[in-house]
Amino acid sequence: MKAYLGLMLMITKRYWKVLFAISVGFVVLYYSGLLLLTMLRFGEIPNYVEFHPVFHVYGLILEGTPSLLDAIPILIDEPWFETGYKNPAYYGVATWSFMLIPPKMLLVLLMGILLGIFVATVLHSRNKSCQLKTDKRLVAAAGMSSTFISLTSATLTWVVCCATPSWSVALAMLGMSASLALWLEPLGNVLTITALAVMVLIIYYQLRVIIKTNHNQLGRA
């Protein structure tokens, strides 16, 4: 295990610019793309912006919720930023909204970091010392994982799907019936954990192949 961690640290140190660019870029592109797609879906430009005092709200929730197990799900869904479209015809109620929720943002950032590490291992495996070909199945699996995280991390609301920001709203916006989307909502955690686990396994496999190849080259030398 030390060999794997040492190799990963060496690779990330060597390709830290790539890792940083992909990690931050994934977050920026994801949220900007999510907002843009929502605007295109409804054909409306946001007409309000609101910053929530999230830490003050956290304190109120912890103070007013006796059970920590009950408080945690509430804390997870509290946004610090919100924008969307309030329809004047419906008394200023937001027909749709886009939110930034800290735990979800951390999850997206984690996925970006894992993608960055994977790309760094690919670049390292293709240098002169290794000259390995990347398995296309690993790239496909990484794409699948990023798709799962992108879908389950969506923080959108729509009056058709009540007012709770969740990934099921994104499903409904994509054309799925609201009832089916809400029925699938509990699967979000399963898909999220699966996506992260797949990324970790992909990185582990890449490191193992690199280490094995280096050992074989040293043996022939």
C-alpha positions as CSV (number, residue, x, y, z in Angstrom):
1,M,0.0,0.0,0.0
2,K,2.9,2.4,0.7
3,A,4.2,1.8,-2.8
4,Y,0.8,2.8,-4.2
5,L,0.5,5.9,-2.1
6,G,4.1,6.9,-2.8
7,L,3.6,6.5,-6.5
8,M,0.4,8.5,-6.4
9,L,2.0,11.3,-4.5
10,M,4.9,11.4,-6.9
11,I,2.5,11.5,-9.9
12,T,0.3,14.2,-8.4
13,K,3.3,16.3,-7.5
14,R,4.7,15.9,-11.0
15,Y,1.4,16.8,-12.7
16,W,0.0,19.1,-10.1
17,K,-1.0,21.7,-12.6
18,V,-3.1,19.2,-14.5
19,L,-4.6,18.0,-11.3
20,F,-5.5,21.6,-10.2
21,A,-6.9,22.5,-13.6
22,I,-9.1,19.5,-13.9
23,S,-10.3,19.6,-10.3
24,V,-11.3,23.3,-10.4
25,G,-12.3,23.2,-14.0
26,F,-14.7,20.3,-13.4
27,V,-16.5,22.3,-10.6
28,V,-16.7,25.5,-12.7
29,L,-17.8,23.7,-15.9
30,Y,-20.3,21.6,-14.0
31,Y,-22.1,24.4,-12.3
32,S,-22.0,26.8,-15.1
33,G,-23.2,24.1,-17.5
34,L,-26.0,23.1,-15.1
35,L,-27.3,26.7,-14.9
36,L,-27.0,27.2,-18.6
37,L,-28.9,24.0,-19.4
38,T,-31.6,24.9,-17.0
39,M,-32.0,28.4,-18.6
40,L,-32.2,26.7,-22.0
41,R,-34.7,24.2,-20.8
42,F,-37.1,26.8,-19.6
43,G,-36.1,29.6,-22.0
44,E,-35.9,32.0,-19.1
45,I,-33.1,34.2,-17.6
46,P,-32.8,34.3,-13.8
47,N,-34.5,37.3,-12.4
48,Y,-33.3,37.1,-8.8
49,V,-30.1,36.3,-6.8
50,E,-29.9,35.5,-3.2
51,F,-27.0,34.7,-0.8
52,H,-28.1,32.7,2.3
53,P,-26.3,33.1,5.6
54,V,-25.6,29.4,5.7
55,F,-23.6,29.3,8.9
56,H,-26.2,31.3,10.8
57,V,-28.8,28.9,9.4
58,Y,-26.7,25.9,10.5
59,G,-26.7,27.3,14.0
60,L,-30.5,27.7,14.1
61,I,-31.0,24.2,12.8
62,L,-28.7,22.7,15.4
63,E,-30.4,24.7,18.1
64,G,-33.9,23.9,17.0
65,T,-33.4,20.2,16.2
66,P,-32.9,18.0,19.2
67,S,-31.7,15.0,17.3
68,L,-28.4,15.3,15.4
69,L,-29.6,12.4,13.1
70,D,-32.6,14.6,12.1
71,A,-30.4,17.7,11.8
72,I,-27.8,16.3,9.4
73,P,-30.2,15.8,6.4
74,I,-31.5,19.3,6.9
75,L,-28.0,20.8,7.1
76,I,-27.0,19.0,3.9
77,D,-29.8,20.6,1.9
78,E,-29.1,24.2,3.0
79,P,-27.9,26.4,0.1
80,W,-25.6,29.4,0.4
81,F,-26.4,30.7,-3.0
82,E,-29.6,30.7,-5.1
83,T,-30.8,32.1,-8.4
84,G,-33.7,31.3,-10.6
85,Y,-36.9,32.7,-12.1
86,K,-39.8,34.1,-10.1
87,N,-42.9,34.2,-12.1
88,P,-44.9,37.4,-11.5
89,A,-48.1,35.6,-12.5
90,Y,-47.7,33.3,-9.6
91,Y,-47.2,35.9,-6.8
92,G,-43.4,35.9,-7.3
93,V,-43.0,32.2,-6.5
94,A,-39.8,30.7,-8.0
95,T,-40.9,28.3,-10.8
96,W,-37.3,27.0,-10.9
97,S,-34.1,27.7,-9.1
98,F,-30.5,26.8,-9.2
99,M,-28.6,26.4,-5.9
100,L,-25.1,26.0,-4.6
101,I,-25.1,23.7,-1.6
102,P,-21.7,23.2,0.2
103,P,-21.8,19.4,0.8
104,K,-22.8,18.9,-2.9
105,M,-20.0,21.3,-4.0
106,L,-17.5,19.3,-2.0
107,L,-18.8,16.1,-3.6
108,V,-18.3,17.6,-7.1
109,L,-14.9,18.8,-6.2
110,L,-13.9,15.3,-4.9
111,M,-15.0,13.9,-8.2
112,G,-12.9,16.5,-10.0
113,I,-9.9,15.6,-7.9
114,L,-10.3,11.9,-8.7
115,L,-10.6,12.7,-12.4
116,G,-7.5,14.8,-12.1
117,I,-5.5,12.0,-10.4
118,F,-6.7,9.5,-13.1
119,V,-5.6,11.8,-15.9
120,A,-2.3,12.3,-14.2
121,T,-1.8,8.5,-14.0
122,V,-2.7,8.3,-17.7
123,L,-0.1,11.0,-18.6
124,H,2.5,9.3,-16.5
125,S,1.8,5.9,-18.0
126,R,2.4,7.3,-21.5
127,N,5.8,8.8,-20.8
128,K,9.0,7.3,-22.0
129,S,9.6,5.3,-18.9
130,C,6.3,3.4,-19.1
131,Q,4.9,3.8,-22.6
132,L,1.7,2.1,-21.6
133,K,-1.6,2.2,-23.5
134,T,-4.6,3.3,-21.5
135,D,-7.4,0.8,-21.4
136,K,-10.4,2.3,-23.1
137,R,-12.7,0.6,-20.6
138,L,-11.1,2.7,-17.8
139,V,-11.8,5.9,-19.7
140,A,-15.4,4.7,-20.2
141,A,-15.8,3.8,-16.6
142,A,-14.4,7.3,-15.6
143,G,-16.9,8.9,-17.9
144,M,-19.8,6.9,-16.4
145,S,-18.7,7.8,-12.9
146,S,-18.5,11.5,-13.7
147,T,-22.0,11.3,-15.3
148,F,-23.4,9.7,-12.2
149,I,-21.9,12.3,-9.9
150,S,-23.0,15.1,-12.2
151,L,-26.6,13.8,-12.2
152,T,-26.9,13.0,-8.5
153,S,-25.2,16.3,-7.4
154,A,-27.7,18.5,-9.3
155,T,-29.2,21.1,-7.0
156,L,-32.3,22.3,-8.8
157,T,-35.8,23.0,-7.8
158,W,-39.0,23.0,-10.0
159,V,-42.5,23.6,-8.8
160,V,-43.6,20.5,-10.6
161,C,-41.4,18.4,-8.3
162,C,-42.2,20.3,-5.1
163,A,-39.5,22.7,-3.7
164,T,-36.7,20.4,-2.5
165,P,-33.4,20.6,-4.4
166,S,-32.5,17.2,-5.6
167,W,-31.2,15.2,-8.5
168,S,-34.8,13.8,-9.2
169,V,-35.7,17.4,-10.4
170,A,-32.9,17.1,-13.1
171,L,-34.5,13.8,-14.2
172,A,-37.9,15.4,-14.5
173,M,-36.4,18.3,-16.5
174,L,-34.8,15.8,-18.8
175,G,-38.3,14.5,-19.7
176,M,-38.9,11.8,-17.1
177,S,-42.3,11.8,-15.4
178,A,-42.2,13.6,-12.1
179,S,-43.7,10.7,-10.2
180,L,-41.0,8.3,-11.6
181,A,-38.2,10.8,-10.9
182,L,-39.3,11.2,-7.3
183,W,-39.6,7.4,-6.9
184,L,-36.0,7.0,-8.1
185,E,-34.7,9.8,-5.8
186,P,-33.5,7.3,-3.0
187,L,-31.2,5.7,-5.5
188,G,-29.1,8.8,-5.6
189,N,-26.8,7.8,-2.7
190,V,-26.2,4.4,-4.2
191,L,-25.2,5.9,-7.5
192,T,-23.0,8.5,-5.8
193,I,-21.1,5.9,-3.7
194,T,-20.8,3.6,-6.7
195,A,-19.3,6.4,-8.9
196,L,-16.7,7.3,-6.2
197,A,-15.8,3.6,-5.6
198,V,-15.4,3.0,-9.4
199,M,-13.0,6.0,-9.6
200,V,-10.9,4.8,-6.7
201,L,-10.7,1.3,-8.3
202,I,-9.7,2.8,-11.6
203,I,-6.9,4.8,-10.0
204,Y,-5.8,1.8,-8.0
205,Y,-5.7,-0.3,-11.2
206,Q,-3.7,2.3,-13.1
207,L,-1.1,2.5,-10.2
208,R,-0.8,-1.3,-10.1
209,V,-0.2,-1.5,-13.8
210,I,2.5,1.2,-13.6
211,I,4.2,-0.5,-10.7
212,K,4.1,-3.9,-12.3
213,T,5.5,-2.5,-15.6
214,N,8.4,-0.7,-13.8
215,H,9.3,-4.0,-11.9
216,N,9.3,-5.9,-15.2
217,Q,11.5,-3.3,-16.8
218,L,14.0,-3.4,-13.9
219,G,14.0,-7.2,-14.0
220,R,14.9,-7.2,-17.7
221,A,17.6,-4.5,-17.1
